[in-house]
Amino acid sequence: MTDTPPAEITAYIDSFPVEVAERLRRIRGVIRAEAPESQEKMRYGIAAVMLGGRYALHYAGWKNHIGLYPVPRLPEPLESEVGPYRSGKDSVVFPHKSPVPYEVIGRVTAHIVQARPGV
C-alpha cells in the first residue's frame, strides 16, 4: 500500500480515544494487508482507500461505532457474516461496545480488491 498522506491518516486515528484509536489502527492494518497495492487518502474527513485510482473503501470512527463504507452486497456466506453489522444499503457499523470482527473486515476487503478489474 502506498501511503500517500500517512501523517494525515495517522493524525485522524490518533484524534480518537485510545480504545477507538486502537480499533482503527487494527482495521487500517487489516485493510493494508488485504489491499497492498492501494493508496490511503483522507476524503470527506475520514480515512479512505483507493484501488486503481478510484475510491474503494472508507472507514471512520464515530461516537458509538466505527463505520466501513461502501460495502456492496457480498456473496454468501460472507453476506450472512456482514449482515448483523449492516446499517443501510452499503454501510456496516461496529459498535464500540462489541468486539470488532477483524477477520470479516479482511474478507470484505479481499472481496472488494478481487472485484476491481485491473487492480
C-alpha positions, 0 to 999 in steps of 0.5 A: 500500500502506498501511503500517500498522506500517512501523517494525515491518516495517522493524525485522524486515528490518533484524534480518537480515544485510545480504545477507538484509536486502537480499533482503527489502527487494527482495521487500517492494518487489516485493510493494508494487508488485504489491499497492498497495492492501494493508496490511503487518502483522507476524503470527506474527513475520514480515512479512505482507500483507493484501488486503481485510482478510484475510491474503494473503501472508507472507514471512520470512527464515530461516537458509538461505532466505527463505520466501513463504507461502501460495502456492496452486497457480498456473496454468501456466506460472507453476506450472512457474516456482514449482515448483523453489522449492516446499517443501510444499503452499503454501510456496516457499523461496529459498535464500540461496545462489541468486539470488532470482527477483524477477520470479516473486515479482511474478507470484505476487503479481499472481496472488494480488491478481487472485484476491481478489474485491473487492480 
